[in-house]
Amino acid sequence: MAPKGKVYRGSVKDFPGFNASQDADALYNAMKGFGSDKDAILDLITSRSNKQRVEICQAYKSQYGKDLIADLKYELTGKFERLIVSLMRPPAYSDAKEIKDAIAGIGTDEKCLIEILASRTNQEIHDLVAAYKDAYERDLEADIVGDTSGHFKKMLVVLLQGAREEDDVVSEDLVEQDAKDLLEAGELKWGTDEAQFIYILGRRSKQHLRMVFDEYLKISGKPIERSIRGELSGDFEKLMLAVVKCIRSTAEYFAERLYKAMKGLGTRDNTLIRIMVSRSEIDMLDIREVFRTKYEKSLHNMIKEDTSGEYKKALLKLCGGDDDAAGEFFPEAAQVAYRMWELSAVAKVELRGTVQPVGNFNDDGDAQVLRKAMKGLGTDEGAIIEVLTQRSNAQRQQILKAYKAHYGRDLLADLKSELSGSLAKLILGLMLTPAQYDAKQLRKAVEGAGTDESTLIEIMATRNNQEIAAINEAYQQAYHKSLEDDLSSDTSGQFKRILVSLALGNRDEGPENLTQAHEDAKVVAETLKLADVSSNDSSDSLETRFLSILCTRSYPHLRRVFQEFIKMTNHDVEHAIRKRMSGDVRDAFVAIVRSVKNKPAFFADKLYKSMKGAGTDERTLTRIMISRSEIDLLNIRGEFIDLFDKSLYHMIEKDTSGDYRKALLALCGGDD
């Protein structure tokens, strides 16, 4: 069933000892009389390949003179009926039916059109067009042209030709030219040349486009997806993003679609059924593993939690197994992880904050505005927010001095007495230097009963050598003891050793060393018990070397180590750490790995988790918004929308209130 030279990655295979006549009899008996044996129907149909199901339909017709699909529709109901009937159609006819339903009647299901036309191969598109003509005696292109408009329509028509280049030989000159043309058609142009996007993304081969996306990242400093979001809009934007995702990894695209179909309240059953049916004989095993890697839960478990009855049983049969039980890492997920590390290594990303030094700065004038805002009855919080969120930290330090010189008063003390709650913590945090603020957060994390390990990990795992040195100095000055001593007395074991190592600020700052990276990857593999060869080192010695590698090697070097690790083990290092470690040690190592891979994405994830669900973790939200506002908050905003399909601004607006919200939104710097 797999193409020649390729390993079969579907979850449904040809049934051994298949007999169409016997299966037709079994289905007839399952539907005979009052009621029907639904378990017998689902067991049989989900364990036969599509080719075998077509033969069963033919045998049923010749033996009983009846249409099997019509009988199944009559006997079954609801979602279970839709799933079983969809399984009985050949793939091209199933796609044709989905598209016909998507454009029939009032309104159009654009998401269905996008999913099918963005993800199918040339041959699958040709088969779909022929099946549509055969089933409905209509021209698919004419129907889509009549039901859509604008650039969205143009791109759908291009995809409907099934004419994507399939040559694996890639011209480096053409790659560079296409990347440059896309940049000039969007980011560097007043307005957008949509035709250039349509031509390149609609016609070039997958291999070529993957290299174009890498080159685009190099020359623009941002992934192509972010440019598409900024330059295009509406259904056209969604279609182009789907095309890019399918070029990068079709399995990852479908894993994301399945996750979104089931997350939150309610289930998008049409999407769930369509994907589980259409990918069951193509790449379901790859989708499953990407799903588990990306969402830290198995597709099997999510289906189990989100569906019920025979419908659930049939979906789980198509899923083909529970990866949380199997614990194996499939090749597709390893390839995706490898590419992510490769992109992380080549990207030359300019880190950009949202707060910049204001022009025509007047520290004395700002001091007067602040004094006026706090003088007399009541406080003008709006004026305080407007001044302090729009000044750089260095300018705020000047305002502190000007306020003292002008009024003989301590601005921090005045702000503390006039403001309260979350707003007070945010504004007072902005008035400290970055090192003072981090030192204060670390002190709060270790003092009193209990330890805030999450804060310790977030700060210590993400700061560079210079920042760590400044934090140590600020901590000693403020609390008259060393940060290392406090970390040592408040934590223990391997977690303590990680924090103390990071507190030394001794990370290498040089480039990668390929020979050393290979040796380091072996140590990582042996520590995580994934190496094929056993080491002579003791367990303690391996753990010490592993800790030293993650806490002292440079970021460029670690990216190479993690790529070598994938080549060596077929596992992603973050996934392996999550699987084989636990508690604070696991969380600290994962934070380091994610910081190495993409620090803005690490903070975007932290911000999202601080606001999702019931309640808001205001400490984390405040801490990150303050500490990253002059470093990389613009980058974090970009990653946030890439990861969660919503803007950071919108989520803050929805999840906070009052002057605290106003101050956070000012720091956020805009809505993406």
KOLFI-470550 format. One line per field, with one value per residue (C-alpha): residue number from 1; residue in one letter; x, y, z. Coordinates in nm, 3 decimals. Layout:
REM residues N
resi (NUM  ...)
resn (a  ...)
c1 (X  ...)
c2 (Y  ...)
c3 (Z  ...)
//
This chain:
REM residues 672
resi (1  2  3  4  5  6  7  8  9  10  11  12  13  14  15  16  17  18  19  20  21  22  23  24  25  26  27  28  29  30  31  32  33  34  35  36  37  38  39  40  41  42  43  44  45  46  47  48  49  50  51  52  53  54  55  56  57  58  59  60  61  62  63  64  65  66  67  68  69  70  71  72  73  74  75  76  77  78  79  80  81  82  83  84  85  86  87  88  89  90  91  92  93  94  95  96  97  98  99  100  101  102  103  104  105  106  107  108  109  110  111  112  113  114  115  116  117  118  119  120  121  122  123  124  125  126  127  128  129  130  131  132  133  134  135  136  137  138  139  140  141  142  143  144  145  146  147  148  149  150  151  152  153  154  155  156  157  158  159  160  161  162  163  164  165  166  167  168  169  170  171  172  173  174  175  176  177  178  179  180  181  182  183  184  185  186  187  188  189  190  191  192  193  194  195  196  197  198  199  200  201  202  203  204  205  206  207  208  209  210  211  212  213  214  215  216  217  218  219  220  221  222  223  224  225  226  227  228  229  230  231  232  233  234  235  236  237  238  239  240  241  242  243  244  245  246  247  248  249  250  251  252  253  254  255  256  257  258  259  260  261  262  263  264  265  266  267  268  269  270  271  272  273  274  275  276  277  278  279  280  281  282  283  284  285  286  287  288  289  290  291  292  293  294  295  296  297  298  299  300  301  302  303  304  305  306  307  308  309  310  311  312  313  314  315  316  317  318  319  320  321  322  323  324  325  326  327  328  329  330  331  332  333  334  335  336  337  338  339  340  341  342  343  344  345  346  347  348  349  350  351  352  353  354  355  356  357  358  359  360  361  362  363  364  365  366  367  368  369  370  371  372  373  374  375  376  377  378  379  380  381  382  383  384  385  386  387  388  389  390  391  392  393  394  395  396  397  398  399  400  401  402  403  404  405  406  407  408  409  410  411  412  413  414  415  416  417  418  419  420  421  422  423  424  425  426  427  428  429  430  431  432  433  434  435  436  437  438  439  440  441  442  443  444  445  446  447  448  449  450  451  452  453  454  455  456  457  458  459  460  461  462  463  464  465  466  467  468  469  470  471  472  473  474  475  476  477  478  479  480  481  482  483  484  485  486  487  488  489  490  491  492  493  494  495  496  497  498  499  500  501  502  503  504  505  506  507  508  509  510  511  512  513  514  515  516  517  518  519  520  521  522  523  524  525  526  527  528  529  530  531  532  533  534  535  536  537  538  539  540  541  542  543  544  545  546  547  548  549  550  551  552  553  554  555  556  557  558  559  560  561  562  563  564  565  566  567  568  569  570  571  572  573  574  575  576  577  578  579  580  581  582  583  584  585  586  587  588  589  590  591  592  593  594  595  596  597  598  599  600  601  602  603  604  605  606  607  608  609  610  611  612  613  614  615  616  617  618  619  620  621  622  623  624  625  626  627  628  629  630  631  632  633  634  635  636  637  638  639  640  641  642  643  644  645  646  647  648  649  650  651  652  653  654  655  656  657  658  659  660  661  662  663  664  665  666  667  668  669  670  671  672)
resn (m  a  p  k  g  k  v  y  r  g  s  v  k  d  f  p  g  f  n  a  s  q  d  a  d  a  l  y  n  a  m  k  g  f  g  s  d  k  d  a  i  l  d  l  i  t  s  r  s  n  k  q  r  v  e  i  c  q  a  y  k  s  q  y  g  k  d  l  i  a  d  l  k  y  e  l  t  g  k  f  e  r  l  i  v  s  l  m  r  p  p  a  y  s  d  a  k  e  i  k  d  a  i  a  g  i  g  t  d  e  k  c  l  i  e  i  l  a  s  r  t  n  q  e  i  h  d  l  v  a  a  y  k  d  a  y  e  r  d  l  e  a  d  i  v  g  d  t  s  g  h  f  k  k  m  l  v  v  l  l  q  g  a  r  e  e  d  d  v  v  s  e  d  l  v  e  q  d  a  k  d  l  l  e  a  g  e  l  k  w  g  t  d  e  a  q  f  i  y  i  l  g  r  r  s  k  q  h  l  r  m  v  f  d  e  y  l  k  i  s  g  k  p  i  e  r  s  i  r  g  e  l  s  g  d  f  e  k  l  m  l  a  v  v  k  c  i  r  s  t  a  e  y  f  a  e  r  l  y  k  a  m  k  g  l  g  t  r  d  n  t  l  i  r  i  m  v  s  r  s  e  i  d  m  l  d  i  r  e  v  f  r  t  k  y  e  k  s  l  h  n  m  i  k  e  d  t  s  g  e  y  k  k  a  l  l  k  l  c  g  g  d  d  d  a  a  g  e  f  f  p  e  a  a  q  v  a  y  r  m  w  e  l  s  a  v  a  k  v  e  l  r  g  t  v  q  p  v  g  n  f  n  d  d  g  d  a  q  v  l  r  k  a  m  k  g  l  g  t  d  e  g  a  i  i  e  v  l  t  q  r  s  n  a  q  r  q  q  i  l  k  a  y  k  a  h  y  g  r  d  l  l  a  d  l  k  s  e  l  s  g  s  l  a  k  l  i  l  g  l  m  l  t  p  a  q  y  d  a  k  q  l  r  k  a  v  e  g  a  g  t  d  e  s  t  l  i  e  i  m  a  t  r  n  n  q  e  i  a  a  i  n  e  a  y  q  q  a  y  h  k  s  l  e  d  d  l  s  s  d  t  s  g  q  f  k  r  i  l  v  s  l  a  l  g  n  r  d  e  g  p  e  n  l  t  q  a  h  e  d  a  k  v  v  a  e  t  l  k  l  a  d  v  s  s  n  d  s  s  d  s  l  e  t  r  f  l  s  i  l  c  t  r  s  y  p  h  l  r  r  v  f  q  e  f  i  k  m  t  n  h  d  v  e  h  a  i  r  k  r  m  s  g  d  v  r  d  a  f  v  a  i  v  r  s  v  k  n  k  p  a  f  f  a  d  k  l  y  k  s  m  k  g  a  g  t  d  e  r  t  l  t  r  i  m  i  s  r  s  e  i  d  l  l  n  i  r  g  e  f  i  d  l  f  d  k  s  l  y  h  m  i  e  k  d  t  s  g  d  y  r  k  a  l  l  a  l  c  g  g  d  d)
c1 (0.000  0.296  0.461  0.766  1.067  0.860  0.761  0.384  0.273  -0.102  -0.285  -0.526  -0.383  -0.514  -0.685  -0.502  -0.713  -0.966  -1.285  -1.527  -1.817  -1.785  -1.759  -2.071  -2.255  -2.134  -2.254  -2.590  -2.643  -2.537  -2.814  -3.082  -3.399  -3.473  -3.178  -2.825  -2.502  -2.302  -1.993  -1.976  -2.013  -1.743  -1.502  -1.524  -1.521  -1.241  -1.016  -1.042  -0.853  -1.047  -0.975  -1.120  -1.428  -1.499  -1.484  -1.725  -1.972  -1.956  -1.999  -2.295  -2.465  -2.418  -2.525  -2.824  -2.912  -2.886  -2.664  -2.446  -2.395  -2.772  -2.832  -2.564  -2.723  -3.061  -2.934  -2.692  -2.740  -2.558  -2.181  -2.122  -2.319  -2.123  -1.794  -1.880  -2.035  -1.732  -1.504  -1.698  -1.626  -1.299  -1.074  -1.130  -1.509  -1.497  -1.308  -1.553  -1.847  -1.680  -1.621  -1.973  -2.114  -1.876  -2.005  -2.370  -2.647  -2.607  -2.256  -1.931  -1.723  -1.392  -1.199  -1.293  -1.189  -0.858  -0.782  -0.842  -0.691  -0.385  -0.289  -0.348  -0.081  -0.104  -0.241  -0.495  -0.615  -0.652  -0.847  -1.068  -1.154  -1.244  -1.451  -1.643  -1.727  -1.835  -2.044  -2.216  -2.178  -2.037  -1.700  -1.527  -1.330  -1.643  -1.829  -1.545  -1.506  -1.880  -1.870  -1.552  -1.388  -1.073  -0.723  -0.870  -1.046  -0.731  -0.516  -0.781  -0.790  -0.409  -0.416  -0.697  -0.469  -0.260  0.047  0.293  0.648  0.771  1.140  1.365  1.659  1.666  1.842  2.007  1.992  1.617  1.572  1.746  1.546  1.211  1.288  1.387  1.074  0.849  1.018  0.983  0.620  0.528  0.747  0.940  0.643  0.377  0.077  0.122  0.184  -0.048  0.015  0.379  0.276  0.020  0.266  0.555  0.354  0.114  0.362  0.706  0.797  0.784  1.160  1.225  0.981  1.129  1.462  1.291  1.138  1.481  1.635  1.346  1.410  1.779  1.722  1.416  1.475  1.120  0.943  0.733  0.420  0.458  0.494  0.183  -0.012  0.108  0.058  -0.249  -0.592  -0.913  -0.958  -0.668  -0.435  -0.567  -0.523  -0.164  -0.077  -0.223  -0.015  0.302  0.223  0.163  0.488  0.677  0.501  0.164  0.155  0.208  -0.066  -0.318  -0.205  -0.284  -0.622  -0.715  -0.612  -0.818  -1.115  -1.123  -0.984  -1.217  -1.593  -1.757  -1.603  -1.581  -1.692  -1.693  -1.325  -1.240  -1.415  -1.271  -0.911  -0.930  -1.079  -0.860  -0.525  -0.585  -0.408  -0.150  0.026  -0.178  0.125  0.320  0.026  -0.004  0.358  0.370  0.050  0.204  0.527  0.350  0.066  0.217  -0.076  -0.164  -0.422  -0.574  -0.631  -0.775  -1.024  -1.108  -1.179  -1.369  -1.602  -1.831  -2.011  -1.957  -1.833  -1.545  -1.468  -1.451  -1.226  -0.989  -0.966  -0.869  -0.617  -0.452  -0.298  -0.207  0.136  0.144  0.151  0.385  0.648  0.805  0.921  0.829  1.050  0.821  0.833  1.211  1.239  1.016  1.223  1.548  1.420  1.313  1.665  1.810  1.588  1.679  2.048  2.028  1.783  1.939  1.659  1.682  1.547  1.318  1.149  0.825  0.957  1.217  1.384  1.145  1.272  1.299  1.314  1.279  1.337  1.242  0.919  0.826  0.901  0.661  0.386  0.423  0.419  0.105  -0.060  -0.006  -0.056  -0.376  -0.686  -0.697  -0.437  -0.421  -0.322  -0.359  -0.089  0.147  0.091  0.138  0.474  0.633  0.529  0.657  1.006  1.304  1.444  1.747  1.512  1.308  1.629  1.686  1.329  1.394  1.693  1.512  1.214  1.447  1.636  1.321  1.100  1.336  1.111  1.154  0.948  0.930  0.790  0.532  0.422  0.396  0.169  -0.054  -0.100  -0.225  -0.271  -0.149  -0.092  0.139  0.349  0.378  0.471  0.715  0.876  0.927  1.113  1.382  1.677  1.644  1.904  1.736  1.397  1.528  1.710  1.389  1.189  1.449  1.451  1.071  1.099  1.328  1.218  0.949  0.775  0.799  0.999  0.870  1.069  0.897  1.028  1.378  1.380  1.237  1.497  1.806  1.754  1.699  1.948  2.286  2.623  2.614  2.262  2.353  2.657  2.440  2.177  2.443  2.571  2.220  2.126  2.435  2.375  2.006  2.013  2.376  2.421  2.508  2.246  2.439  2.415  2.040  1.983  2.197  2.015  1.666  1.695  1.853  1.996  2.030  1.797  2.028  2.330  2.158  2.068  2.411  2.578  2.357  2.416  2.790  2.719  2.995  2.821  3.057  2.990  3.174  3.050  2.966  3.236  3.110  3.345  3.264  2.894  2.895  3.061  2.822  2.524  2.650  2.662  2.307  2.188  2.356  2.216  1.866  1.917  1.877  2.227  2.289  2.622  2.665  2.907  3.180  3.085  2.886  2.533  2.648  2.934  2.701  2.451  2.730  2.853  2.496  2.437  2.765  2.677  2.335  2.447  2.783  2.789  2.708  2.366  2.502  2.690  2.386  2.173  2.425  2.432  2.055  2.063  2.331  2.117  1.824  2.047  2.186  1.862  1.568  1.432  1.396  1.586  1.298  1.061  1.321  1.380  1.005  0.969  1.264  1.298  1.056  0.985  1.194  1.499  1.292  1.137  1.477  1.636  1.329  1.345  1.712  1.639  1.344  1.543  1.820  1.569  1.361  1.360  1.071  0.857  0.942  0.814  0.510  0.414  0.461  0.243  -0.029  -0.036  -0.051  -0.383  -0.555  -0.832  -0.992  -0.798  -0.481  -0.128  -0.058  0.287  0.413  0.231  0.373  0.723  0.755  0.595  0.840  1.153  1.108  0.960  1.297  1.452  1.226  0.859  0.792  0.937  0.731  0.418  0.500  0.558  0.240  0.020  0.208  0.159  -0.191  -0.367  -0.455  -0.270  -0.106  -0.275  -0.620  -0.560  -0.441  -0.739  -0.977  -0.810  -0.726  -0.906  -0.879  -0.555  -0.353  -0.482  -0.413  -0.049  0.003  -0.140  0.088  0.388  0.256  0.288  0.014  -0.230  -0.102)
c2 (0.000  0.235  0.386  0.195  0.263  0.427  0.284  0.259  0.509  0.450  0.294  0.085  -0.195  -0.465  -0.730  -1.066  -1.352  -1.101  -1.244  -0.985  -1.232  -1.340  -0.976  -0.885  -1.171  -1.055  -0.698  -0.817  -1.030  -0.740  -0.523  -0.794  -0.781  -0.530  -0.315  -0.363  -0.500  -0.176  -0.329  -0.594  -0.325  -0.097  -0.383  -0.511  -0.182  -0.015  -0.319  -0.332  -0.106  0.126  -0.096  -0.394  -0.193  -0.111  -0.483  -0.554  -0.300  -0.480  -0.825  -0.698  -0.567  -0.890  -1.114  -0.917  -0.676  -0.389  -0.085  -0.133  0.241  0.302  0.020  0.158  0.505  0.351  0.143  0.391  0.745  1.065  1.103  0.728  0.696  0.983  0.822  0.471  0.593  0.814  0.511  0.324  0.579  0.578  0.867  1.086  1.046  1.117  1.442  1.526  1.480  1.700  1.979  1.951  1.988  2.279  2.487  2.372  2.598  2.934  3.008  2.824  2.607  2.772  2.573  2.247  2.381  2.503  2.176  1.953  2.164  2.277  1.925  1.692  1.577  1.642  1.293  1.323  1.655  1.498  1.205  1.447  1.654  1.336  1.195  1.523  1.519  1.153  1.189  1.522  1.574  1.917  2.087  2.137  2.443  2.615  2.544  2.681  2.990  3.051  3.020  3.209  3.540  3.749  3.618  3.329  3.208  3.255  3.045  2.769  2.755  2.728  2.440  2.269  2.233  1.979  2.118  2.163  2.090  1.752  1.770  1.707  1.881  2.234  2.536  2.744  3.053  3.013  2.955  3.286  3.464  3.331  3.429  3.777  3.805  3.708  3.965  4.237  4.137  4.180  4.330  4.568  4.684  4.946  4.718  4.353  4.179  3.882  3.736  3.669  3.480  3.279  3.189  3.081  2.904  2.745  2.606  2.535  2.189  2.110  2.057  2.387  2.579  2.440  2.587  2.913  2.939  2.886  3.151  3.390  3.355  3.433  3.750  3.887  3.770  3.633  3.315  3.334  3.261  3.586  3.786  3.619  3.715  4.073  4.113  3.903  3.877  3.675  3.337  3.407  3.446  3.121  2.933  3.051  2.962  2.613  2.572  2.674  2.437  2.146  2.223  2.215  1.902  1.767  1.551  1.853  2.044  1.765  1.715  2.084  2.055  1.753  1.925  2.235  2.014  1.872  2.138  2.352  2.314  2.109  1.904  1.986  1.640  1.703  1.800  1.511  1.255  1.395  1.385  1.048  0.890  1.062  1.008  0.658  0.496  0.769  0.916  0.856  0.716  1.034  1.253  1.064  1.117  1.482  1.527  1.372  1.570  1.901  1.875  1.642  1.403  1.124  1.161  0.834  0.984  1.309  1.120  0.900  1.201  1.400  1.146  0.861  0.539  0.352  0.677  0.681  0.310  0.356  0.664  0.485  0.192  0.433  0.599  0.258  0.277  0.486  0.648  0.725  0.349  0.269  0.529  0.514  0.816  0.793  0.923  1.207  1.369  1.332  1.497  1.785  1.830  1.823  2.090  2.308  2.295  2.364  2.670  2.782  2.761  2.955  3.227  3.568  3.719  4.078  4.097  4.395  4.538  4.737  5.014  5.246  5.562  5.850  6.138  6.490  6.334  6.580  6.412  6.722  6.767  6.401  6.439  6.735  6.539  6.253  6.485  6.655  6.316  6.220  6.557  6.637  6.420  6.122  5.996  6.035  5.676  5.743  6.012  5.785  5.498  5.721  5.852  5.540  5.280  5.500  5.565  5.331  5.196  5.427  5.725  5.611  5.610  5.971  6.060  5.911  6.143  6.448  6.387  6.366  6.679  6.879  6.778  6.620  6.313  5.945  5.874  5.501  5.571  5.812  5.565  5.292  5.504  5.621  5.299  4.959  4.600  4.467  4.815  4.909  4.594  4.663  5.030  4.975  4.691  4.923  5.170  4.917  4.841  4.501  4.347  4.489  4.362  4.009  4.005  4.102  3.832  3.570  3.685  3.652  3.305  3.176  3.366  3.249  2.913  2.723  2.800  2.934  2.699  2.819  3.174  3.050  2.839  3.114  3.373  3.157  2.953  3.250  3.522  3.566  3.591  3.972  3.969  3.698  3.899  4.211  4.012  3.871  4.221  4.364  4.073  4.118  4.493  4.463  4.164  4.154  3.789  3.605  3.468  3.141  3.096  3.156  2.917  2.654  2.682  2.684  2.402  2.058  1.777  1.797  2.099  2.294  2.198  2.326  2.662  2.713  2.632  2.884  3.145  3.138  3.291  3.084  2.986  2.970  3.241  3.096  2.917  2.548  2.279  1.993  1.727  1.826  1.847  1.483  1.377  1.593  1.439  1.093  1.202  1.340  1.016  0.799  1.010  0.985  0.610  0.639  0.543  0.217  0.173  0.159  0.400  0.315  0.625  0.590  0.731  1.022  1.105  1.106  1.333  1.576  1.591  1.629  1.920  2.081  2.057  2.217  2.486  2.592  2.529  2.819  2.843  2.786  2.480  2.338  2.373  2.153  1.909  1.871  1.811  1.545  1.392  1.351  1.191  0.956  0.854  0.955  1.146  1.516  1.617  1.813  1.520  1.277  1.495  1.520  1.144  1.037  1.306  1.452  1.746  2.062  1.901  1.818  2.166  2.337  2.134  2.181  2.559  2.563  2.359  2.578  2.894  2.766  2.676  2.994  3.218  3.442  3.129  3.010  3.339  3.342  3.001  3.123  3.428  3.217  2.976  3.268  3.378  3.068  2.898  3.027  3.299  3.482  3.426  3.799  3.749  3.569  3.804  4.114  3.970  3.879  4.199  4.406  4.201  4.155  4.495  4.638  4.312  4.097  4.163  4.237  3.895  3.736  3.894  3.739  3.394  3.427  3.473  3.198  2.951  3.035  3.205  3.505  3.823  3.884  4.225  4.071  3.810  4.073  4.292  4.002  3.866  4.176  4.497  4.858  5.053  4.732  4.632  4.981  4.963  4.611  4.706  5.011  4.782  4.535  4.810  4.720  4.458  4.212)
c3 (0.000  0.046  -0.265  -0.383  -0.163  0.115  0.452  0.501  0.765  0.772  1.067  0.856  0.643  0.409  0.621  0.586  0.450  0.318  0.164  0.023  -0.001  0.365  0.480  0.279  0.453  0.795  0.733  0.600  0.913  1.137  0.986  0.948  1.162  1.438  1.537  1.414  1.558  1.554  1.713  1.439  1.171  1.312  1.386  1.032  0.840  1.039  1.000  0.617  0.378  0.149  -0.151  0.038  0.144  -0.222  -0.302  -0.013  -0.160  -0.495  -0.334  -0.127  -0.440  -0.634  -0.341  -0.210  -0.491  -0.247  -0.202  0.107  0.166  0.150  0.403  0.637  0.617  0.704  0.997  1.158  1.285  1.368  1.377  1.376  1.051  0.889  0.985  0.863  0.535  0.470  0.514  0.243  -0.031  -0.231  -0.111  -0.419  -0.393  -0.020  -0.090  -0.369  -0.129  0.133  -0.118  -0.261  0.091  0.159  -0.133  -0.142  -0.016  0.157  0.276  0.210  0.443  0.354  0.615  0.443  0.100  0.245  0.424  0.123  -0.156  0.045  0.154  -0.142  -0.387  -0.763  -0.825  -0.544  -0.693  -1.040  -0.891  -0.695  -1.005  -1.198  -0.907  -0.870  -1.242  -1.222  -0.906  -0.972  -1.349  -1.277  -1.320  -0.985  -1.093  -1.225  -0.900  -0.684  -0.906  -0.869  -0.491  -0.395  -0.485  -0.497  -0.432  -0.234  -0.550  -0.763  -0.529  -0.510  -0.890  -0.904  -0.652  -0.847  -1.148  -0.955  -1.128  -0.841  -0.957  -0.832  -0.923  -0.620  -0.790  -0.647  -0.795  -0.522  -0.745  -0.791  -0.416  -0.343  -0.616  -0.493  -0.132  -0.249  -0.469  -0.175  0.048  -0.216  -0.283  0.084  0.355  0.126  -0.081  -0.016  -0.044  -0.135  -0.467  -0.403  -0.750  -0.661  -0.347  -0.548  -0.823  -0.599  -0.325  -0.573  -0.825  -0.675  -0.543  -0.172  -0.149  -0.325  -0.105  0.217  0.110  0.009  0.357  0.515  0.290  0.361  0.735  0.680  0.477  0.659  1.017  1.041  0.930  0.613  0.821  1.012  0.693  0.548  0.861  0.830  0.454  0.368  0.527  0.554  0.385  0.149  0.447  0.602  0.274  0.225  0.586  0.533  0.215  0.402  0.690  0.451  0.267  0.597  0.732  0.625  0.939  1.164  0.979  1.039  1.400  1.461  1.283  1.495  1.817  1.736  1.640  1.994  2.228  2.437  2.460  2.187  1.908  1.538  1.434  1.058  1.072  1.303  1.080  0.757  0.879  1.056  0.742  0.482  0.660  0.800  0.503  0.440  0.744  1.059  1.246  1.170  1.271  1.599  1.693  1.592  1.794  2.105  2.067  2.009  2.260  2.524  2.503  2.266  1.990  2.121  2.467  2.334  2.116  2.415  2.637  2.374  2.208  2.314  2.215  1.888  1.732  1.980  1.927  1.549  1.574  1.813  1.570  1.291  1.525  1.557  1.904  2.207  2.183  2.555  2.606  2.317  2.399  2.054  1.857  1.490  1.204  1.096  1.440  1.453  1.110  1.221  1.537  1.337  1.099  1.393  1.537  1.192  1.149  1.500  1.406  1.076  1.182  1.227  1.432  1.549  1.905  1.948  2.254  2.260  2.485  2.331  2.468  2.400  2.186  2.330  2.676  2.966  3.303  3.500  3.302  3.361  3.733  3.746  3.565  3.813  4.116  3.988  3.930  4.297  4.468  4.661  4.680  4.448  4.203  3.826  3.743  3.369  3.374  3.571  3.327  3.023  3.145  3.295  3.035  2.751  2.890  2.873  3.198  3.174  3.136  3.436  3.645  3.540  3.639  3.986  4.032  3.891  4.124  4.425  4.322  4.247  4.540  4.794  4.789  4.697  4.384  4.462  4.809  4.668  4.400  4.662  4.883  4.596  4.397  4.503  4.391  4.057  3.912  4.200  4.150  3.778  3.808  4.097  3.901  3.604  3.827  3.926  3.699  3.520  3.753  4.065  3.947  3.874  4.210  4.388  4.207  4.299  4.661  4.678  4.525  4.802  5.113  5.355  5.357  5.033  4.719  4.388  4.166  3.849  3.894  3.977  3.660  3.436  3.538  3.582  3.263  3.031  3.133  2.961  3.138  3.163  3.303  3.557  3.673  3.718  3.910  4.146  4.217  4.269  4.497  4.716  4.738  4.827  5.064  5.189  5.097  4.780  4.544  4.526  4.905  4.907  4.616  4.789  5.120  4.970  4.714  4.709  4.501  4.124  4.105  4.337  4.126  3.809  3.967  4.122  3.790  3.609  3.882  3.805  3.461  3.300  2.974  2.674  2.418  2.119  1.805  1.773  1.774  1.558  1.698  2.056  1.971  1.862  2.187  2.391  2.209  2.310  2.676  2.649  2.485  2.748  3.034  2.888  2.831  2.455  2.343  2.162  2.339  2.714  2.877  3.126  3.323  3.641  3.655  3.877  3.641  3.338  3.517  3.610  3.249  3.121  3.362  3.260  2.890  2.929  3.174  3.028  2.650  2.416  2.251  1.895  2.020  2.202  1.888  1.709  2.003  1.989  1.612  1.657  1.932  1.690  1.426  1.690  1.863  1.638  1.940  2.016  2.329  2.485  2.440  2.581  2.889  2.954  2.920  3.134  3.400  3.652  3.880  3.901  3.739  3.429  3.421  3.452  3.171  2.947  3.008  2.904  2.590  2.492  2.560  2.332  2.060  2.067  2.373  2.259  2.201  2.555  2.700  2.469  2.608  2.966  2.900  2.739  3.033  3.278  3.124  2.988  3.184  3.503  3.686  3.587  3.716  3.752  3.905  3.594  3.357  3.530  3.558  3.190  3.059  3.264  3.205  2.827  2.734  2.624  2.502  2.283  2.356  1.987  1.901  2.180  2.032  1.694  1.846  2.053  1.747  1.559  1.843  1.963  1.669  1.883  1.973  2.309  2.314  2.269  2.540  2.790  2.701  2.762  3.077  3.283  3.380  3.487  3.509  3.536  3.191  3.056  3.173  3.037  2.697  2.687  2.746  2.488  2.232  1.986  1.860  1.600)
//
